[in-house]
Amino acid sequence: MGQLQQLLQEAGFLTREAQSGSADGATVTAVKQWQKAHKQPQTGTVSRESIIFLPQLPVTLRAGTDELKLGSSLVGGEHPLAAISSQPTFTISGTSAQLARLPEQAEVTFQFGGHDYKGILGPARENQEAGNSQATVLSPAGAKNVCEDNCSAFPHAGATKLQAKVLVLPSQDGLTVPTAALMSTPTGKTVLETVGGEVLEVSVVQEANGISLITGAREGQEVKVPSQIAP
């Protein structure tokens, strides 16, 4: 009865204050008005075949898998309708080698319908049916889902391909120096020497292609590199 009264209220036939949870006079009158608007007999009652009750709203329905035709004999247990989840699932597909290069928990961003969405990359798994590997995009911390409050804007049937970006390395602040300029002390510290002879203890944030991103040095200092001086 509560769902029926909610339907009547949202359709404008019943006030929120009149939602008593029982079939009172206000509800019967609202049902008759609803039936009249849909050109149905104004009985004031709702039969099982005229309305579908669902655990939660809103929800999208599609034809079920049972092949039902007009005039078919029903014996019970048929599924003429099926509910489609209001929250789509987002996955990133590729070869095993491609997904192996993407770190778990990496930030994933994509656009749809003029909105920006963010998620977190989950672990990759083999999809034997599709012949590839897939990783599910998980909800970011503090969010109830990836599509936020716009899940209804996504298609509920079939698959939709979207272009996504995966942040493999997060942005970092620091200065770049040739990796060859870095030295290790007997105590395990990383240092570099300036042209003026000053030894600076630094921390390496990232390293790639012979260049290191460090903290602990000042911008503009010239450091010593074997056989050369580099700014």
PyMOL CGO cylinders between C-alpha atoms (Angstrom):
from pymol import cmd
from pymol.cgo import CYLINDER

trace = [
    CYLINDER, 0.00, 0.00, 0.00, 2.87, 2.34, 0.73, 0.3, 1, 1, 1, 1, 1, 1,
    CYLINDER, 2.87, 2.34, 0.73, 4.24, 2.01, -2.80, 0.3, 1, 1, 1, 1, 1, 1,
    CYLINDER, 4.24, 2.01, -2.80, 0.78, 2.58, -4.29, 0.3, 1, 1, 1, 1, 1, 1,
    CYLINDER, 0.78, 2.58, -4.29, 0.34, 5.73, -2.26, 0.3, 1, 1, 1, 1, 1, 1,
    CYLINDER, 0.34, 5.73, -2.26, 3.81, 6.90, -3.27, 0.3, 1, 1, 1, 1, 1, 1,
    CYLINDER, 3.81, 6.90, -3.27, 2.87, 6.39, -6.92, 0.3, 1, 1, 1, 1, 1, 1,
    CYLINDER, 2.87, 6.39, -6.92, -0.37, 8.32, -6.47, 0.3, 1, 1, 1, 1, 1, 1,
    CYLINDER, -0.37, 8.32, -6.47, 1.45, 11.12, -4.67, 0.3, 1, 1, 1, 1, 1, 1,
    CYLINDER, 1.45, 11.12, -4.67, 4.14, 11.44, -7.36, 0.3, 1, 1, 1, 1, 1, 1,
    CYLINDER, 4.14, 11.44, -7.36, 1.44, 11.42, -10.04, 0.3, 1, 1, 1, 1, 1, 1,
    CYLINDER, 1.44, 11.42, -10.04, -0.35, 14.29, -8.30, 0.3, 1, 1, 1, 1, 1, 1,
    CYLINDER, -0.35, 14.29, -8.30, -3.46, 12.42, -7.13, 0.3, 1, 1, 1, 1, 1, 1,
    CYLINDER, -3.46, 12.42, -7.13, -2.61, 12.17, -3.43, 0.3, 1, 1, 1, 1, 1, 1,
    CYLINDER, -2.61, 12.17, -3.43, -1.00, 14.60, -1.00, 0.3, 1, 1, 1, 1, 1, 1,
    CYLINDER, -1.00, 14.60, -1.00, 2.01, 13.52, 1.03, 0.3, 1, 1, 1, 1, 1, 1,
    CYLINDER, 2.01, 13.52, 1.03, 0.04, 14.11, 4.22, 0.3, 1, 1, 1, 1, 1, 1,
    CYLINDER, 0.04, 14.11, 4.22, -2.59, 11.61, 3.10, 0.3, 1, 1, 1, 1, 1, 1,
    CYLINDER, -2.59, 11.61, 3.10, -0.12, 8.71, 2.82, 0.3, 1, 1, 1, 1, 1, 1,
    CYLINDER, -0.12, 8.71, 2.82, -1.44, 6.73, 5.76, 0.3, 1, 1, 1, 1, 1, 1,
    CYLINDER, -1.44, 6.73, 5.76, -0.21, 3.31, 4.69, 0.3, 1, 1, 1, 1, 1, 1,
    CYLINDER, -0.21, 3.31, 4.69, -3.77, 1.94, 4.63, 0.3, 1, 1, 1, 1, 1, 1,
    CYLINDER, -3.77, 1.94, 4.63, -6.58, 1.90, 2.07, 0.3, 1, 1, 1, 1, 1, 1,
    CYLINDER, -6.58, 1.90, 2.07, -8.48, 4.87, 3.49, 0.3, 1, 1, 1, 1, 1, 1,
    CYLINDER, -8.48, 4.87, 3.49, -10.99, 7.11, 1.77, 0.3, 1, 1, 1, 1, 1, 1,
    CYLINDER, -10.99, 7.11, 1.77, -8.36, 9.52, 0.42, 0.3, 1, 1, 1, 1, 1, 1,
    CYLINDER, -8.36, 9.52, 0.42, -6.49, 6.65, -1.21, 0.3, 1, 1, 1, 1, 1, 1,
    CYLINDER, -6.49, 6.65, -1.21, -9.65, 5.20, -2.80, 0.3, 1, 1, 1, 1, 1, 1,
    CYLINDER, -9.65, 5.20, -2.80, -10.54, 8.63, -4.21, 0.3, 1, 1, 1, 1, 1, 1,
    CYLINDER, -10.54, 8.63, -4.21, -6.99, 9.06, -5.54, 0.3, 1, 1, 1, 1, 1, 1,
    CYLINDER, -6.99, 9.06, -5.54, -7.14, 5.61, -7.18, 0.3, 1, 1, 1, 1, 1, 1,
    CYLINDER, -7.14, 5.61, -7.18, -10.40, 6.52, -8.93, 0.3, 1, 1, 1, 1, 1, 1,
    CYLINDER, -10.40, 6.52, -8.93, -8.86, 9.77, -10.22, 0.3, 1, 1, 1, 1, 1, 1,
    CYLINDER, -8.86, 9.77, -10.22, -5.80, 7.85, -11.42, 0.3, 1, 1, 1, 1, 1, 1,
    CYLINDER, -5.80, 7.85, -11.42, -8.04, 5.30, -13.19, 0.3, 1, 1, 1, 1, 1, 1,
    CYLINDER, -8.04, 5.30, -13.19, -10.09, 8.06, -14.80, 0.3, 1, 1, 1, 1, 1, 1,
    CYLINDER, -10.09, 8.06, -14.80, -6.92, 9.77, -16.10, 0.3, 1, 1, 1, 1, 1, 1,
    CYLINDER, -6.92, 9.77, -16.10, -5.88, 6.48, -17.74, 0.3, 1, 1, 1, 1, 1, 1,
    CYLINDER, -5.88, 6.48, -17.74, -9.40, 5.77, -19.07, 0.3, 1, 1, 1, 1, 1, 1,
    CYLINDER, -9.40, 5.77, -19.07, -9.89, 2.76, -16.82, 0.3, 1, 1, 1, 1, 1, 1,
    CYLINDER, -9.89, 2.76, -16.82, -13.02, 1.69, -14.93, 0.3, 1, 1, 1, 1, 1, 1,
    CYLINDER, -13.02, 1.69, -14.93, -13.22, 3.79, -11.76, 0.3, 1, 1, 1, 1, 1, 1,
    CYLINDER, -13.22, 3.79, -11.76, -13.45, 1.00, -9.23, 0.3, 1, 1, 1, 1, 1, 1,
    CYLINDER, -13.45, 1.00, -9.23, -11.26, 2.55, -6.51, 0.3, 1, 1, 1, 1, 1, 1,
    CYLINDER, -11.26, 2.55, -6.51, -9.35, -0.74, -6.24, 0.3, 1, 1, 1, 1, 1, 1,
    CYLINDER, -9.35, -0.74, -6.24, -6.16, -1.89, -7.93, 0.3, 1, 1, 1, 1, 1, 1,
    CYLINDER, -6.16, -1.89, -7.93, -5.99, -5.41, -9.31, 0.3, 1, 1, 1, 1, 1, 1,
    CYLINDER, -5.99, -5.41, -9.31, -2.74, -7.34, -9.51, 0.3, 1, 1, 1, 1, 1, 1,
    CYLINDER, -2.74, -7.34, -9.51, -2.68, -7.30, -13.32, 0.3, 1, 1, 1, 1, 1, 1,
    CYLINDER, -2.68, -7.30, -13.32, -2.95, -3.50, -13.55, 0.3, 1, 1, 1, 1, 1, 1,
    CYLINDER, -2.95, -3.50, -13.55, 0.14, -2.46, -11.60, 0.3, 1, 1, 1, 1, 1, 1,
    CYLINDER, 0.14, -2.46, -11.60, 3.63, -3.77, -10.90, 0.3, 1, 1, 1, 1, 1, 1,
    CYLINDER, 3.63, -3.77, -10.90, 5.13, -3.43, -7.45, 0.3, 1, 1, 1, 1, 1, 1,
    CYLINDER, 5.13, -3.43, -7.45, 8.92, -3.24, -7.19, 0.3, 1, 1, 1, 1, 1, 1,
    CYLINDER, 8.92, -3.24, -7.19, 11.31, -3.21, -4.20, 0.3, 1, 1, 1, 1, 1, 1,
    CYLINDER, 11.31, -3.21, -4.20, 12.57, 0.28, -5.00, 0.3, 1, 1, 1, 1, 1, 1,
    CYLINDER, 12.57, 0.28, -5.00, 12.05, 3.15, -7.41, 0.3, 1, 1, 1, 1, 1, 1,
    CYLINDER, 12.05, 3.15, -7.41, 13.02, 4.43, -9.91, 0.3, 1, 1, 1, 1, 1, 1,
    CYLINDER, 13.02, 4.43, -9.91, 13.75, 1.36, -12.02, 0.3, 1, 1, 1, 1, 1, 1,
    CYLINDER, 13.75, 1.36, -12.02, 13.86, 0.53, -15.73, 0.3, 1, 1, 1, 1, 1, 1,
    CYLINDER, 13.86, 0.53, -15.73, 12.02, -2.53, -17.04, 0.3, 1, 1, 1, 1, 1, 1,
    CYLINDER, 12.02, -2.53, -17.04, 12.57, -4.58, -20.18, 0.3, 1, 1, 1, 1, 1, 1,
    CYLINDER, 12.57, -4.58, -20.18, 10.87, -7.60, -21.70, 0.3, 1, 1, 1, 1, 1, 1,
    CYLINDER, 10.87, -7.60, -21.70, 11.91, -10.78, -19.95, 0.3, 1, 1, 1, 1, 1, 1,
    CYLINDER, 11.91, -10.78, -19.95, 13.39, -13.88, -21.49, 0.3, 1, 1, 1, 1, 1, 1,
    CYLINDER, 13.39, -13.88, -21.49, 10.12, -15.81, -21.60, 0.3, 1, 1, 1, 1, 1, 1,
    CYLINDER, 10.12, -15.81, -21.60, 8.46, -15.83, -25.02, 0.3, 1, 1, 1, 1, 1, 1,
    CYLINDER, 8.46, -15.83, -25.02, 4.96, -14.78, -24.12, 0.3, 1, 1, 1, 1, 1, 1,
    CYLINDER, 4.96, -14.78, -24.12, 2.40, -14.21, -26.83, 0.3, 1, 1, 1, 1, 1, 1,
    CYLINDER, 2.40, -14.21, -26.83, -1.14, -12.91, -26.75, 0.3, 1, 1, 1, 1, 1, 1,
    CYLINDER, -1.14, -12.91, -26.75, -3.40, -15.77, -25.76, 0.3, 1, 1, 1, 1, 1, 1,
    CYLINDER, -3.40, -15.77, -25.76, -0.65, -17.88, -24.21, 0.3, 1, 1, 1, 1, 1, 1,
    CYLINDER, -0.65, -17.88, -24.21, -1.63, -20.10, -21.30, 0.3, 1, 1, 1, 1, 1, 1,
    CYLINDER, -1.63, -20.10, -21.30, 0.24, -19.27, -18.13, 0.3, 1, 1, 1, 1, 1, 1,
    CYLINDER, 0.24, -19.27, -18.13, 1.02, -21.84, -15.48, 0.3, 1, 1, 1, 1, 1, 1,
    CYLINDER, 1.02, -21.84, -15.48, 2.97, -19.61, -13.10, 0.3, 1, 1, 1, 1, 1, 1,
    CYLINDER, 2.97, -19.61, -13.10, 6.66, -18.86, -12.80, 0.3, 1, 1, 1, 1, 1, 1,
    CYLINDER, 6.66, -18.86, -12.80, 6.93, -16.93, -16.07, 0.3, 1, 1, 1, 1, 1, 1,
    CYLINDER, 6.93, -16.93, -16.07, 9.07, -13.78, -16.17, 0.3, 1, 1, 1, 1, 1, 1,
    CYLINDER, 9.07, -13.78, -16.17, 7.48, -11.40, -18.68, 0.3, 1, 1, 1, 1, 1, 1,
    CYLINDER, 7.48, -11.40, -18.68, 9.40, -8.43, -17.30, 0.3, 1, 1, 1, 1, 1, 1,
    CYLINDER, 9.40, -8.43, -17.30, 12.90, -7.95, -15.89, 0.3, 1, 1, 1, 1, 1, 1,
    CYLINDER, 12.90, -7.95, -15.89, 14.29, -5.03, -13.95, 0.3, 1, 1, 1, 1, 1, 1,
    CYLINDER, 14.29, -5.03, -13.95, 17.49, -3.42, -15.19, 0.3, 1, 1, 1, 1, 1, 1,
    CYLINDER, 17.49, -3.42, -15.19, 19.93, -2.18, -12.60, 0.3, 1, 1, 1, 1, 1, 1,
    CYLINDER, 19.93, -2.18, -12.60, 19.87, 1.59, -12.21, 0.3, 1, 1, 1, 1, 1, 1,
    CYLINDER, 19.87, 1.59, -12.21, 23.64, 1.58, -11.63, 0.3, 1, 1, 1, 1, 1, 1,
    CYLINDER, 23.64, 1.58, -11.63, 25.68, 0.65, -14.72, 0.3, 1, 1, 1, 1, 1, 1,
    CYLINDER, 25.68, 0.65, -14.72, 28.94, -1.25, -14.45, 0.3, 1, 1, 1, 1, 1, 1,
    CYLINDER, 28.94, -1.25, -14.45, 32.09, 0.39, -15.84, 0.3, 1, 1, 1, 1, 1, 1,
    CYLINDER, 32.09, 0.39, -15.84, 35.01, -1.72, -17.07, 0.3, 1, 1, 1, 1, 1, 1,
    CYLINDER, 35.01, -1.72, -17.07, 38.26, -1.15, -18.94, 0.3, 1, 1, 1, 1, 1, 1,
    CYLINDER, 38.26, -1.15, -18.94, 39.11, -3.83, -21.51, 0.3, 1, 1, 1, 1, 1, 1,
    CYLINDER, 39.11, -3.83, -21.51, 42.39, -4.76, -23.15, 0.3, 1, 1, 1, 1, 1, 1,
    CYLINDER, 42.39, -4.76, -23.15, 44.97, -7.48, -23.49, 0.3, 1, 1, 1, 1, 1, 1,
    CYLINDER, 44.97, -7.48, -23.49, 46.55, -8.98, -20.40, 0.3, 1, 1, 1, 1, 1, 1,
    CYLINDER, 46.55, -8.98, -20.40, 49.80, -7.19, -21.20, 0.3, 1, 1, 1, 1, 1, 1,
    CYLINDER, 49.80, -7.19, -21.20, 48.06, -3.82, -21.54, 0.3, 1, 1, 1, 1, 1, 1,
    CYLINDER, 48.06, -3.82, -21.54, 46.18, -4.06, -18.26, 0.3, 1, 1, 1, 1, 1, 1,
    CYLINDER, 46.18, -4.06, -18.26, 49.26, -5.39, -16.47, 0.3, 1, 1, 1, 1, 1, 1,
    CYLINDER, 49.26, -5.39, -16.47, 50.89, -2.00, -17.11, 0.3, 1, 1, 1, 1, 1, 1,
    CYLINDER, 50.89, -2.00, -17.11, 48.06, -0.18, -15.32, 0.3, 1, 1, 1, 1, 1, 1,
    CYLINDER, 48.06, -0.18, -15.32, 48.46, -0.05, -11.53, 0.3, 1, 1, 1, 1, 1, 1,
    CYLINDER, 48.46, -0.05, -11.53, 45.56, -0.99, -9.32, 0.3, 1, 1, 1, 1, 1, 1,
    CYLINDER, 45.56, -0.99, -9.32, 43.91, 1.95, -7.56, 0.3, 1, 1, 1, 1, 1, 1,
    CYLINDER, 43.91, 1.95, -7.56, 44.92, 4.24, -10.43, 0.3, 1, 1, 1, 1, 1, 1,
    CYLINDER, 44.92, 4.24, -10.43, 42.58, 7.17, -11.05, 0.3, 1, 1, 1, 1, 1, 1,
    CYLINDER, 42.58, 7.17, -11.05, 40.23, 6.73, -14.03, 0.3, 1, 1, 1, 1, 1, 1,
    CYLINDER, 40.23, 6.73, -14.03, 38.42, 9.69, -15.61, 0.3, 1, 1, 1, 1, 1, 1,
    CYLINDER, 38.42, 9.69, -15.61, 35.90, 9.82, -18.44, 0.3, 1, 1, 1, 1, 1, 1,
    CYLINDER, 35.90, 9.82, -18.44, 33.15, 12.04, -19.83, 0.3, 1, 1, 1, 1, 1, 1,
    CYLINDER, 33.15, 12.04, -19.83, 29.56, 11.30, -20.74, 0.3, 1, 1, 1, 1, 1, 1,
    CYLINDER, 29.56, 11.30, -20.74, 26.70, 13.64, -21.47, 0.3, 1, 1, 1, 1, 1, 1,
    CYLINDER, 26.70, 13.64, -21.47, 28.77, 16.71, -20.65, 0.3, 1, 1, 1, 1, 1, 1,
    CYLINDER, 28.77, 16.71, -20.65, 29.70, 15.45, -17.17, 0.3, 1, 1, 1, 1, 1, 1,
    CYLINDER, 29.70, 15.45, -17.17, 33.09, 14.37, -15.82, 0.3, 1, 1, 1, 1, 1, 1,
    CYLINDER, 33.09, 14.37, -15.82, 33.29, 11.16, -13.85, 0.3, 1, 1, 1, 1, 1, 1,
    CYLINDER, 33.29, 11.16, -13.85, 36.07, 9.64, -11.76, 0.3, 1, 1, 1, 1, 1, 1,
    CYLINDER, 36.07, 9.64, -11.76, 36.70, 6.13, -10.49, 0.3, 1, 1, 1, 1, 1, 1,
    CYLINDER, 36.70, 6.13, -10.49, 39.41, 3.84, -9.17, 0.3, 1, 1, 1, 1, 1, 1,
    CYLINDER, 39.41, 3.84, -9.17, 40.83, 0.99, -11.26, 0.3, 1, 1, 1, 1, 1, 1,
    CYLINDER, 40.83, 0.99, -11.26, 40.19, -2.43, -9.77, 0.3, 1, 1, 1, 1, 1, 1,
    CYLINDER, 40.19, -2.43, -9.77, 42.13, -5.67, -10.36, 0.3, 1, 1, 1, 1, 1, 1,
    CYLINDER, 42.13, -5.67, -10.36, 42.22, -7.11, -13.89, 0.3, 1, 1, 1, 1, 1, 1,
    CYLINDER, 42.22, -7.11, -13.89, 40.62, -10.46, -14.64, 0.3, 1, 1, 1, 1, 1, 1,
    CYLINDER, 40.62, -10.46, -14.64, 40.55, -12.69, -17.71, 0.3, 1, 1, 1, 1, 1, 1,
    CYLINDER, 40.55, -12.69, -17.71, 37.26, -12.66, -19.62, 0.3, 1, 1, 1, 1, 1, 1,
    CYLINDER, 37.26, -12.66, -19.62, 37.18, -15.96, -21.48, 0.3, 1, 1, 1, 1, 1, 1,
    CYLINDER, 37.18, -15.96, -21.48, 33.91, -15.15, -23.26, 0.3, 1, 1, 1, 1, 1, 1,
    CYLINDER, 33.91, -15.15, -23.26, 35.15, -11.82, -24.65, 0.3, 1, 1, 1, 1, 1, 1,
    CYLINDER, 35.15, -11.82, -24.65, 38.69, -13.10, -25.25, 0.3, 1, 1, 1, 1, 1, 1,
    CYLINDER, 38.69, -13.10, -25.25, 40.38, -10.27, -23.37, 0.3, 1, 1, 1, 1, 1, 1,
    CYLINDER, 40.38, -10.27, -23.37, 41.07, -8.95, -19.88, 0.3, 1, 1, 1, 1, 1, 1,
    CYLINDER, 41.07, -8.95, -19.88, 38.83, -6.55, -18.01, 0.3, 1, 1, 1, 1, 1, 1,
    CYLINDER, 38.83, -6.55, -18.01, 39.23, -4.37, -14.94, 0.3, 1, 1, 1, 1, 1, 1,
    CYLINDER, 39.23, -4.37, -14.94, 36.22, -2.94, -13.14, 0.3, 1, 1, 1, 1, 1, 1,
    CYLINDER, 36.22, -2.94, -13.14, 36.18, 0.77, -12.39, 0.3, 1, 1, 1, 1, 1, 1,
    CYLINDER, 36.18, 0.77, -12.39, 35.31, 1.12, -8.71, 0.3, 1, 1, 1, 1, 1, 1,
    CYLINDER, 35.31, 1.12, -8.71, 33.72, 4.01, -6.85, 0.3, 1, 1, 1, 1, 1, 1,
    CYLINDER, 33.72, 4.01, -6.85, 36.18, 6.58, -5.47, 0.3, 1, 1, 1, 1, 1, 1,
    CYLINDER, 36.18, 6.58, -5.47, 36.48, 6.99, -1.75, 0.3, 1, 1, 1, 1, 1, 1,
    CYLINDER, 36.48, 6.99, -1.75, 33.42, 8.65, -0.24, 0.3, 1, 1, 1, 1, 1, 1,
    CYLINDER, 33.42, 8.65, -0.24, 31.22, 8.16, -3.33, 0.3, 1, 1, 1, 1, 1, 1,
    CYLINDER, 31.22, 8.16, -3.33, 28.26, 5.77, -3.51, 0.3, 1, 1, 1, 1, 1, 1,
    CYLINDER, 28.26, 5.77, -3.51, 28.94, 4.89, -7.15, 0.3, 1, 1, 1, 1, 1, 1,
    CYLINDER, 28.94, 4.89, -7.15, 30.96, 5.95, -10.19, 0.3, 1, 1, 1, 1, 1, 1,
    CYLINDER, 30.96, 5.95, -10.19, 28.08, 7.68, -11.99, 0.3, 1, 1, 1, 1, 1, 1,
    CYLINDER, 28.08, 7.68, -11.99, 27.13, 9.70, -8.88, 0.3, 1, 1, 1, 1, 1, 1,
    CYLINDER, 27.13, 9.70, -8.88, 23.57, 11.07, -9.21, 0.3, 1, 1, 1, 1, 1, 1,
    CYLINDER, 23.57, 11.07, -9.21, 23.47, 10.78, -13.02, 0.3, 1, 1, 1, 1, 1, 1,
    CYLINDER, 23.47, 10.78, -13.02, 23.20, 6.99, -13.40, 0.3, 1, 1, 1, 1, 1, 1,
    CYLINDER, 23.20, 6.99, -13.40, 19.83, 7.31, -15.13, 0.3, 1, 1, 1, 1, 1, 1,
    CYLINDER, 19.83, 7.31, -15.13, 21.50, 9.22, -17.99, 0.3, 1, 1, 1, 1, 1, 1,
    CYLINDER, 21.50, 9.22, -17.99, 23.46, 6.13, -19.08, 0.3, 1, 1, 1, 1, 1, 1,
    CYLINDER, 23.46, 6.13, -19.08, 21.90, 3.60, -21.47, 0.3, 1, 1, 1, 1, 1, 1,
    CYLINDER, 21.90, 3.60, -21.47, 20.37, 0.67, -19.60, 0.3, 1, 1, 1, 1, 1, 1,
    CYLINDER, 20.37, 0.67, -19.60, 20.63, -1.84, -22.45, 0.3, 1, 1, 1, 1, 1, 1,
    CYLINDER, 20.63, -1.84, -22.45, 23.69, -3.10, -24.26, 0.3, 1, 1, 1, 1, 1, 1,
    CYLINDER, 23.69, -3.10, -24.26, 27.22, -1.80, -23.92, 0.3, 1, 1, 1, 1, 1, 1,
    CYLINDER, 27.22, -1.80, -23.92, 28.37, 1.77, -24.53, 0.3, 1, 1, 1, 1, 1, 1,
    CYLINDER, 28.37, 1.77, -24.53, 32.01, 2.46, -25.39, 0.3, 1, 1, 1, 1, 1, 1,
    CYLINDER, 32.01, 2.46, -25.39, 33.56, 5.47, -23.66, 0.3, 1, 1, 1, 1, 1, 1,
    CYLINDER, 33.56, 5.47, -23.66, 37.02, 6.97, -23.89, 0.3, 1, 1, 1, 1, 1, 1,
    CYLINDER, 37.02, 6.97, -23.89, 38.71, 6.89, -20.50, 0.3, 1, 1, 1, 1, 1, 1,
    CYLINDER, 38.71, 6.89, -20.50, 42.01, 8.15, -19.14, 0.3, 1, 1, 1, 1, 1, 1,
    CYLINDER, 42.01, 8.15, -19.14, 44.02, 6.22, -16.57, 0.3, 1, 1, 1, 1, 1, 1,
    CYLINDER, 44.02, 6.22, -16.57, 46.49, 8.20, -14.48, 0.3, 1, 1, 1, 1, 1, 1,
    CYLINDER, 46.49, 8.20, -14.48, 49.45, 5.80, -14.35, 0.3, 1, 1, 1, 1, 1, 1,
    CYLINDER, 49.45, 5.80, -14.35, 51.70, 8.15, -12.38, 0.3, 1, 1, 1, 1, 1, 1,
    CYLINDER, 51.70, 8.15, -12.38, 50.15, 10.82, -10.17, 0.3, 1, 1, 1, 1, 1, 1,
    CYLINDER, 50.15, 10.82, -10.17, 51.47, 14.36, -10.52, 0.3, 1, 1, 1, 1, 1, 1,
    CYLINDER, 51.47, 14.36, -10.52, 54.37, 15.17, -8.21, 0.3, 1, 1, 1, 1, 1, 1,
    CYLINDER, 54.37, 15.17, -8.21, 56.17, 18.37, -7.23, 0.3, 1, 1, 1, 1, 1, 1,
    CYLINDER, 56.17, 18.37, -7.23, 59.93, 18.68, -7.21, 0.3, 1, 1, 1, 1, 1, 1,
    CYLINDER, 59.93, 18.68, -7.21, 63.04, 19.46, -9.26, 0.3, 1, 1, 1, 1, 1, 1,
    CYLINDER, 63.04, 19.46, -9.26, 64.58, 17.32, -11.99, 0.3, 1, 1, 1, 1, 1, 1,
    CYLINDER, 64.58, 17.32, -11.99, 68.27, 16.40, -12.12, 0.3, 1, 1, 1, 1, 1, 1,
    CYLINDER, 68.27, 16.40, -12.12, 70.26, 13.81, -14.09, 0.3, 1, 1, 1, 1, 1, 1,
    CYLINDER, 70.26, 13.81, -14.09, 70.11, 10.51, -12.23, 0.3, 1, 1, 1, 1, 1, 1,
    CYLINDER, 70.11, 10.51, -12.23, 73.89, 10.24, -12.71, 0.3, 1, 1, 1, 1, 1, 1,
    CYLINDER, 73.89, 10.24, -12.71, 74.33, 13.22, -10.38, 0.3, 1, 1, 1, 1, 1, 1,
    CYLINDER, 74.33, 13.22, -10.38, 72.87, 11.30, -7.44, 0.3, 1, 1, 1, 1, 1, 1,
    CYLINDER, 72.87, 11.30, -7.44, 75.15, 9.43, -5.01, 0.3, 1, 1, 1, 1, 1, 1,
    CYLINDER, 75.15, 9.43, -5.01, 74.56, 7.14, -2.04, 0.3, 1, 1, 1, 1, 1, 1,
    CYLINDER, 74.56, 7.14, -2.04, 76.35, 7.56, 1.28, 0.3, 1, 1, 1, 1, 1, 1,
    CYLINDER, 76.35, 7.56, 1.28, 77.52, 4.63, 3.44, 0.3, 1, 1, 1, 1, 1, 1,
    CYLINDER, 77.52, 4.63, 3.44, 74.49, 5.23, 5.66, 0.3, 1, 1, 1, 1, 1, 1,
    CYLINDER, 74.49, 5.23, 5.66, 72.08, 4.80, 2.74, 0.3, 1, 1, 1, 1, 1, 1,
    CYLINDER, 72.08, 4.80, 2.74, 71.22, 8.47, 2.18, 0.3, 1, 1, 1, 1, 1, 1,
    CYLINDER, 71.22, 8.47, 2.18, 70.89, 9.96, -1.30, 0.3, 1, 1, 1, 1, 1, 1,
    CYLINDER, 70.89, 9.96, -1.30, 72.93, 13.10, -1.92, 0.3, 1, 1, 1, 1, 1, 1,
    CYLINDER, 72.93, 13.10, -1.92, 74.21, 15.27, -4.73, 0.3, 1, 1, 1, 1, 1, 1,
    CYLINDER, 74.21, 15.27, -4.73, 77.08, 17.74, -4.83, 0.3, 1, 1, 1, 1, 1, 1,
    CYLINDER, 77.08, 17.74, -4.83, 76.80, 21.27, -6.13, 0.3, 1, 1, 1, 1, 1, 1,
    CYLINDER, 76.80, 21.27, -6.13, 79.48, 23.00, -8.19, 0.3, 1, 1, 1, 1, 1, 1,
    CYLINDER, 79.48, 23.00, -8.19, 80.34, 25.01, -5.08, 0.3, 1, 1, 1, 1, 1, 1,
    CYLINDER, 80.34, 25.01, -5.08, 81.12, 21.82, -3.15, 0.3, 1, 1, 1, 1, 1, 1,
    CYLINDER, 81.12, 21.82, -3.15, 77.94, 21.74, -1.05, 0.3, 1, 1, 1, 1, 1, 1,
    CYLINDER, 77.94, 21.74, -1.05, 76.57, 18.26, -0.41, 0.3, 1, 1, 1, 1, 1, 1,
    CYLINDER, 76.57, 18.26, -0.41, 72.79, 18.15, -0.31, 0.3, 1, 1, 1, 1, 1, 1,
    CYLINDER, 72.79, 18.15, -0.31, 70.70, 15.32, 1.08, 0.3, 1, 1, 1, 1, 1, 1,
    CYLINDER, 70.70, 15.32, 1.08, 67.77, 14.78, -1.28, 0.3, 1, 1, 1, 1, 1, 1,
    CYLINDER, 67.77, 14.78, -1.28, 64.80, 12.43, -1.70, 0.3, 1, 1, 1, 1, 1, 1,
    CYLINDER, 64.80, 12.43, -1.70, 63.96, 10.81, -5.03, 0.3, 1, 1, 1, 1, 1, 1,
    CYLINDER, 63.96, 10.81, -5.03, 60.25, 11.04, -5.89, 0.3, 1, 1, 1, 1, 1, 1,
    CYLINDER, 60.25, 11.04, -5.89, 60.29, 9.45, -9.36, 0.3, 1, 1, 1, 1, 1, 1,
    CYLINDER, 60.29, 9.45, -9.36, 62.89, 8.32, -11.89, 0.3, 1, 1, 1, 1, 1, 1,
    CYLINDER, 62.89, 8.32, -11.89, 62.56, 7.66, -15.62, 0.3, 1, 1, 1, 1, 1, 1,
    CYLINDER, 62.56, 7.66, -15.62, 64.81, 7.79, -18.67, 0.3, 1, 1, 1, 1, 1, 1,
    CYLINDER, 64.81, 7.79, -18.67, 67.87, 8.96, -16.76, 0.3, 1, 1, 1, 1, 1, 1,
    CYLINDER, 67.87, 8.96, -16.76, 66.09, 11.89, -15.09, 0.3, 1, 1, 1, 1, 1, 1,
    CYLINDER, 66.09, 11.89, -15.09, 65.11, 11.95, -11.41, 0.3, 1, 1, 1, 1, 1, 1,
    CYLINDER, 65.11, 11.95, -11.41, 62.48, 14.08, -9.70, 0.3, 1, 1, 1, 1, 1, 1,
    CYLINDER, 62.48, 14.08, -9.70, 63.85, 15.11, -6.30, 0.3, 1, 1, 1, 1, 1, 1,
    CYLINDER, 63.85, 15.11, -6.30, 63.11, 17.24, -3.27, 0.3, 1, 1, 1, 1, 1, 1,
    CYLINDER, 63.11, 17.24, -3.27, 65.68, 18.81, -0.96, 0.3, 1, 1, 1, 1, 1, 1,
    CYLINDER, 65.68, 18.81, -0.96, 67.49, 21.03, -3.47, 0.3, 1, 1, 1, 1, 1, 1,
    CYLINDER, 67.49, 21.03, -3.47, 66.94, 24.64, -4.47, 0.3, 1, 1, 1, 1, 1, 1,
    CYLINDER, 66.94, 24.64, -4.47, 65.91, 25.64, -7.95, 0.3, 1, 1, 1, 1, 1, 1,
    CYLINDER, 65.91, 25.64, -7.95, 68.79, 27.08, -9.99, 0.3, 1, 1, 1, 1, 1, 1,
    CYLINDER, 68.79, 27.08, -9.99, 71.59, 25.25, -8.19, 0.3, 1, 1, 1, 1, 1, 1,
    CYLINDER, 71.59, 25.25, -8.19, 74.27, 23.72, -10.42, 0.3, 1, 1, 1, 1, 1, 1,
    CYLINDER, 74.27, 23.72, -10.42, 75.12, 20.13, -9.56, 0.3, 1, 1, 1, 1, 1, 1,
    CYLINDER, 75.12, 20.13, -9.56, 78.10, 17.98, -10.45, 0.3, 1, 1, 1, 1, 1, 1,
    CYLINDER, 78.10, 17.98, -10.45, 77.69, 15.12, -12.90, 0.3, 1, 1, 1, 1, 1, 1,
    CYLINDER, 77.69, 15.12, -12.90, 80.59, 12.84, -13.82, 0.3, 1, 1, 1, 1, 1, 1,
    CYLINDER, 80.59, 12.84, -13.82, 82.62, 14.49, -16.62, 0.3, 1, 1, 1, 1, 1, 1,
    CYLINDER, 82.62, 14.49, -16.62, 80.25, 17.44, -16.86, 0.3, 1, 1, 1, 1, 1, 1,
    CYLINDER, 80.25, 17.44, -16.86, 78.39, 20.17, -15.00, 0.3, 1, 1, 1, 1, 1, 1,
    CYLINDER, 78.39, 20.17, -15.00, 74.63, 20.26, -15.38, 0.3, 1, 1, 1, 1, 1, 1,
    CYLINDER, 74.63, 20.26, -15.38, 72.24, 22.99, -14.21, 0.3, 1, 1, 1, 1, 1, 1,
]
cmd.load_cgo(trace, "trace")
